[in-house]
């Protein structure tokens, strides 16, 4: 058990807020919140489970803010939500006995492609071109999101970026893609949390403290995104993706060297 300490609580509140602010728009908050939980002495499995508990509250808050602003396509996310939820449980189940390093090289490559493509396509995501999908496209869309849901349960870093990128591929602008991604990310967070709770890998004391700070951070982050618009979301998306690439590559090299 981690001893209760006011300095640790302050660290959790501050870093939880910062993680949620960033995560509310483009994902990647786990880069801040998980190391924060590890730094106060939590075992890795408990840190992952506790982060999911806090992230459920954070993603629910930002999803609600985007919903209120009309930036969420309810018909789309309602169909995809069960898939990301179920596949996240499957991913979290496998994460209990398979090393995360199996996926990290693939993640680094895919994130790099995502960033380069976004930088090259100057006007990509500026205008919404989404229209009703054909059956084959709908199947591909669902398969991509199910795979990302699985990834969120198994590893997690960059889930929001991957969801946002897929939504952009299918014609959403950056702002509506961010809103839809947050609702779906809430589903994948919830699925993984169910598994971690069943395994007893959640510290509820620190988890609820971080959740409270994430609620505030998520609300303010989503509000900023809605107010600042597409350009702000795109810049943050590229920045966070670049940080994710560097962090993932560093972690991978540390493990193999």
BAKE-346349 format. One record per residue (C-alpha): x, z negated, y negated; residue in three letters; residue number from 1. Coordinates in Angstrom, 1 decimal. Layout:
# BAKE-346349
((X; Z; Y); ALA; NUM) ...
This chain:
# BAKE-346349
((0.0; 0.0; 0.0); UNK; 1) ((1.1; 0.7; -3.6); UNK; 2) ((1.2; -2.4; -5.7); UNK; 3) ((-1.0; -2.4; -8.8); UNK; 4) ((1.1; -2.2; -11.9); UNK; 5) ((0.1; -1.5; -15.5); UNK; 6) ((3.0; 0.8; -16.1); UNK; 7) ((2.1; 2.9; -13.0); UNK; 8) ((-1.6; 3.0; -14.1); UNK; 9) ((-0.5; 4.3; -17.6); UNK; 10) ((1.6; 7.0; -15.9); UNK; 11) ((-1.3; 8.0; -13.7); UNK; 12) ((-3.7; 8.2; -16.7); UNK; 13) ((-1.3; 10.2; -18.9); UNK; 14) ((-0.2; 12.7; -16.2); UNK; 15) ((-3.7; 13.0; -14.7); UNK; 16) ((-5.0; 14.0; -18.2); UNK; 17) ((-2.3; 16.6; -18.6); UNK; 18) ((-2.7; 18.0; -15.1); UNK; 19) ((-6.5; 18.3; -15.6); UNK; 20) ((-6.2; 19.9; -19.0); UNK; 21) ((-4.1; 22.8; -17.6); UNK; 22) ((-6.0; 22.9; -14.3); UNK; 23) ((-9.4; 23.3; -16.1); UNK; 24) ((-8.4; 26.8; -17.3); UNK; 25) ((-6.0; 28.4; -14.8); UNK; 26) ((-5.2; 25.9; -12.1); UNK; 27) ((-1.7; 24.5; -11.3); UNK; 28) ((-2.5; 20.9; -12.2); UNK; 29) ((-1.3; 19.8; -8.8); UNK; 30) ((2.3; 20.5; -10.0); UNK; 31) ((1.9; 17.5; -12.3); UNK; 32) ((-0.6; 15.2; -10.5); UNK; 33) ((1.0; 15.3; -7.0); UNK; 34) ((4.5; 14.5; -8.1); UNK; 35) ((3.1; 11.7; -10.3); UNK; 36) ((1.4; 10.1; -7.3); UNK; 37) ((4.6; 10.5; -5.2); UNK; 38) ((6.6; 9.0; -8.0); UNK; 39) ((4.7; 5.7; -7.9); UNK; 40) ((5.5; 5.3; -4.2); UNK; 41) ((2.6; 6.9; -2.3); UNK; 42) ((3.3; 8.5; 1.1); UNK; 43) ((3.0; 12.4; 0.9); UNK; 44) ((-0.3; 12.5; 3.0); UNK; 45) ((-1.9; 9.8; 0.9); UNK; 46) ((-0.7; 11.5; -2.4); UNK; 47) ((-2.4; 14.7; -1.3); UNK; 48) ((-5.6; 13.0; -0.3); UNK; 49) ((-5.7; 10.9; -3.5); UNK; 50) ((-5.0; 14.0; -5.6); UNK; 51) ((-7.9; 15.7; -4.0); UNK; 52) ((-10.2; 12.8; -4.8); UNK; 53) ((-9.2; 12.9; -8.5); UNK; 54) ((-9.3; 16.7; -8.6); UNK; 55) ((-12.8; 16.8; -7.3); UNK; 56) ((-13.9; 14.9; -10.4); UNK; 57) ((-11.7; 17.0; -12.7); UNK; 58) ((-12.9; 20.4; -11.3); UNK; 59) ((-16.5; 19.3; -11.3); UNK; 60) ((-16.2; 18.4; -15.0); UNK; 61) ((-14.6; 21.7; -16.1); UNK; 62) ((-17.0; 23.6; -13.9); UNK; 63) ((-20.0; 21.9; -15.6); UNK; 64) ((-18.5; 22.7; -19.0); UNK; 65) ((-18.1; 26.4; -18.1); UNK; 66) ((-21.7; 26.4; -16.6); UNK; 67) ((-23.1; 25.0; -19.8); UNK; 68) ((-21.4; 27.7; -21.8); UNK; 69) ((-22.8; 30.5; -19.6); UNK; 70) ((-19.4; 31.6; -18.3); UNK; 71) ((-20.3; 31.2; -14.6); UNK; 72) ((-22.0; 33.9; -12.5); UNK; 73) ((-24.2; 31.6; -10.4); UNK; 74) ((-25.3; 34.4; -8.0); UNK; 75) ((-21.6; 35.1; -7.2); UNK; 76) ((-20.3; 31.6; -6.8); UNK; 77) ((-23.3; 30.4; -4.8); UNK; 78) ((-22.5; 33.0; -2.1); UNK; 79) ((-18.8; 32.2; -2.0); UNK; 80) ((-19.0; 28.4; -2.3); UNK; 81) ((-19.8; 27.6; 1.4); UNK; 82) ((-16.8; 29.8; 2.5); UNK; 83) ((-14.2; 28.1; 0.3); UNK; 84) ((-15.6; 24.7; 1.3); UNK; 85) ((-15.4; 25.4; 5.1); UNK; 86) ((-12.1; 27.2; 5.0); UNK; 87) ((-10.5; 24.4; 2.9); UNK; 88) ((-11.5; 21.9; 5.7); UNK; 89) ((-9.8; 24.2; 8.2); UNK; 90) ((-6.7; 24.5; 6.1); UNK; 91) ((-6.5; 20.7; 5.5); UNK; 92) ((-6.9; 20.1; 9.3); UNK; 93) ((-4.0; 22.4; 10.1); UNK; 94) ((-1.9; 20.8; 7.3); UNK; 95) ((-1.9; 17.5; 9.3); UNK; 96) ((0.3; 18.9; 12.0); UNK; 97) ((1.9; 22.2; 10.6); UNK; 98) ((4.7; 22.2; 8.1); UNK; 99) ((3.8; 23.5; 4.6); UNK; 100) ((7.1; 25.4; 4.5); UNK; 101) ((5.5; 28.0; 6.7); UNK; 102) ((3.4; 29.4; 3.8); UNK; 103) ((5.8; 28.8; 0.9); UNK; 104) ((7.9; 32.0; 1.1); UNK; 105) ((4.6; 34.1; 1.2); UNK; 106) ((3.2; 32.1; -1.8); UNK; 107) ((6.3; 32.7; -3.9); UNK; 108) ((6.2; 36.5; -3.3); UNK; 109) ((2.4; 36.7; -4.0); UNK; 110) ((2.6; 34.6; -7.1); UNK; 111) ((5.5; 36.9; -8.4); UNK; 112) ((3.4; 40.0; -7.8); UNK; 113) ((0.4; 38.3; -9.5); UNK; 114) ((2.5; 37.6; -12.6); UNK; 115) ((4.2; 41.0; -12.8); UNK; 116) ((0.9; 42.8; -12.4); UNK; 117) ((-0.8; 40.7; -15.1); UNK; 118) ((2.1; 41.4; -17.5); UNK; 119) ((2.1; 45.1; -16.8); UNK; 120) ((-1.6; 45.6; -17.2); UNK; 121) ((-1.8; 44.8; -20.9); UNK; 122) ((-5.6; 45.0; -21.4); UNK; 123) ((-6.4; 43.6; -17.9); UNK; 124) ((-9.1; 40.9; -18.1); UNK; 125) ((-9.9; 41.6; -21.7); UNK; 126) ((-13.1; 43.3; -21.0); UNK; 127) ((-15.6; 42.5; -18.2); UNK; 128) ((-16.2; 45.5; -15.9); UNK; 129) ((-17.8; 43.7; -13.0); UNK; 130) ((-20.9; 45.3; -11.4); UNK; 131) ((-22.8; 44.6; -8.2); UNK; 132) ((-20.5; 45.0; -5.2); UNK; 133) ((-21.0; 47.4; -2.3); UNK; 134) ((-21.1; 45.8; 1.1); UNK; 135) ((-17.4; 46.6; 2.0); UNK; 136) ((-16.2; 45.3; -1.4); UNK; 137) ((-18.3; 42.1; -1.0); UNK; 138) ((-16.7; 41.5; 2.5); UNK; 139) ((-13.2; 42.0; 1.0); UNK; 140) ((-14.1; 39.7; -1.9); UNK; 141) ((-15.4; 37.0; 0.5); UNK; 142) ((-12.4; 37.3; 2.8); UNK; 143) ((-10.0; 36.8; -0.2); UNK; 144) ((-11.8; 33.7; -1.4); UNK; 145) ((-12.0; 32.3; 2.1); UNK; 146) ((-8.3; 32.8; 2.5); UNK; 147) ((-7.6; 31.0; -0.8); UNK; 148) ((-10.0; 28.2; 0.3); UNK; 149) ((-7.9; 27.8; 3.4); UNK; 150) ((-4.7; 27.8; 1.4); UNK; 151) ((-6.0; 25.1; -0.9); UNK; 152) ((-6.7; 22.8; 2.0); UNK; 153) ((-3.3; 23.6; 3.6); UNK; 154) ((-0.9; 23.6; 0.7); UNK; 155) ((-2.8; 23.8; -2.6); UNK; 156) ((-0.3; 24.7; -5.4); UNK; 157) ((-1.6; 27.7; -7.4); UNK; 158) ((-5.1; 27.8; -5.9); UNK; 159) ((-6.7; 28.3; -9.4); UNK; 160) ((-4.2; 31.1; -10.2); UNK; 161) ((-5.0; 32.9; -7.0); UNK; 162) ((-8.8; 32.6; -7.5); UNK; 163) ((-8.6; 33.8; -11.1); UNK; 164) ((-6.5; 36.8; -10.0); UNK; 165) ((-8.9; 37.9; -7.3); UNK; 166) ((-11.8; 37.5; -9.8); UNK; 167) ((-9.9; 39.7; -12.3); UNK; 168) ((-9.4; 42.3; -9.6); UNK; 169) ((-13.1; 42.6; -9.1); UNK; 170) ((-13.8; 43.2; -12.8); UNK; 171) ((-14.3; 39.8; -14.4); UNK; 172) ((-12.7; 39.0; -17.8); UNK; 173) ((-10.3; 36.1; -18.1); UNK; 174) ((-12.8; 33.6; -19.5); UNK; 175) ((-15.6; 34.3; -16.9); UNK; 176) ((-13.0; 34.4; -14.2); UNK; 177) ((-11.8; 31.0; -15.2); UNK; 178) ((-15.3; 29.6; -15.2); UNK; 179) ((-16.1; 31.1; -11.7); UNK; 180) ((-12.7; 29.9; -10.4); UNK; 181) ((-13.4; 26.3; -11.4); UNK; 182) ((-16.7; 26.2; -9.6); UNK; 183) ((-15.1; 27.6; -6.4); UNK; 184) ((-12.0; 25.4; -6.8); UNK; 185) ((-14.4; 22.4; -6.9); UNK; 186) ((-15.7; 23.6; -3.5); UNK; 187) ((-12.3; 23.9; -2.0); UNK; 188) ((-11.2; 20.5; -3.4); UNK; 189) ((-14.3; 18.9; -1.9); UNK; 190) ((-13.8; 20.4; 1.5); UNK; 191) ((-10.2; 19.2; 1.7); UNK; 192) ((-11.3; 15.7; 0.4); UNK; 193) ((-13.8; 15.4; 3.2); UNK; 194) ((-11.0; 15.9; 5.7); UNK; 195) ((-8.5; 13.5; 4.0); UNK; 196) ((-11.2; 10.8; 3.7); UNK; 197) ((-11.9; 11.1; 7.5); UNK; 198) ((-8.2; 10.6; 8.2); UNK; 199) ((-7.9; 7.6; 5.8); UNK; 200) ((-5.4; 9.4; 3.5); UNK; 201) ((-6.9; 8.4; 0.2); UNK; 202) ((-5.9; 5.5; -2.2); UNK; 203) ((-9.2; 4.9; -3.9); UNK; 204) ((-7.8; 2.5; -6.6); UNK; 205) ((-5.3; 5.0; -8.1); UNK; 206) ((-7.5; 7.9; -7.1); UNK; 207) ((-10.5; 6.8; -9.3); UNK; 208) ((-8.1; 5.9; -12.2); UNK; 209) ((-6.7; 9.4; -12.1); UNK; 210) ((-10.2; 10.8; -11.7); UNK; 211) ((-11.3; 9.1; -14.9); UNK; 212) ((-8.4; 10.6; -16.9); UNK; 213) ((-9.0; 14.0; -15.2); UNK; 214) ((-12.6; 14.0; -16.3); UNK; 215) ((-11.5; 13.8; -19.9); UNK; 216) ((-8.6; 16.3; -19.5); UNK; 217) ((-10.8; 18.8; -17.7); UNK; 218) ((-13.6; 18.6; -20.3); UNK; 219) ((-11.2; 19.1; -23.2); UNK; 220) ((-9.2; 21.8; -21.4); UNK; 221) ((-12.4; 23.8; -20.6); UNK; 222) ((-13.6; 23.3; -24.2); UNK; 223) ((-10.4; 24.7; -25.6); UNK; 224) ((-10.5; 27.7; -23.2); UNK; 225) ((-14.1; 28.5; -24.3); UNK; 226) ((-13.3; 28.1; -28.0); UNK; 227) ((-10.0; 30.0; -28.0); UNK; 228) ((-11.2; 32.9; -25.7); UNK; 229) ((-9.6; 35.4; -23.4); UNK; 230) ((-6.2; 35.7; -25.1); UNK; 231) ((-5.6; 31.9; -24.8); UNK; 232) ((-6.5; 31.9; -21.1); UNK; 233) ((-4.3; 34.9; -20.3); UNK; 234) ((-1.2; 33.3; -22.0); UNK; 235) ((-1.8; 30.0; -20.1); UNK; 236) ((-2.3; 31.9; -16.9); UNK; 237) ((1.0; 33.7; -17.1); UNK; 238) ((2.9; 30.6; -18.2); UNK; 239) ((1.5; 28.4; -15.4); UNK; 240) ((2.1; 31.2; -12.8); UNK; 241) ((5.7; 31.4; -13.9); UNK; 242) ((6.2; 27.7; -13.5); UNK; 243) ((4.5; 27.7; -10.1); UNK; 244) ((7.0; 30.4; -8.9); UNK; 245) ((10.0; 28.4; -10.1); UNK; 246) ((8.7; 25.1; -8.7); UNK; 247) ((7.7; 26.7; -5.3); UNK; 248) ((11.1; 28.5; -5.0); UNK; 249) ((13.0; 25.3; -5.9); UNK; 250) ((11.1; 23.2; -3.3); UNK; 251) ((11.6; 25.8; -0.6); UNK; 252) ((15.4; 26.1; -1.3); UNK; 253) ((15.7; 22.3; -1.3); UNK; 254) ((14.1; 22.2; 2.2); UNK; 255) ((16.2; 24.9; 3.8); UNK; 256) ((19.6; 24.1; 2.3); UNK; 257) 
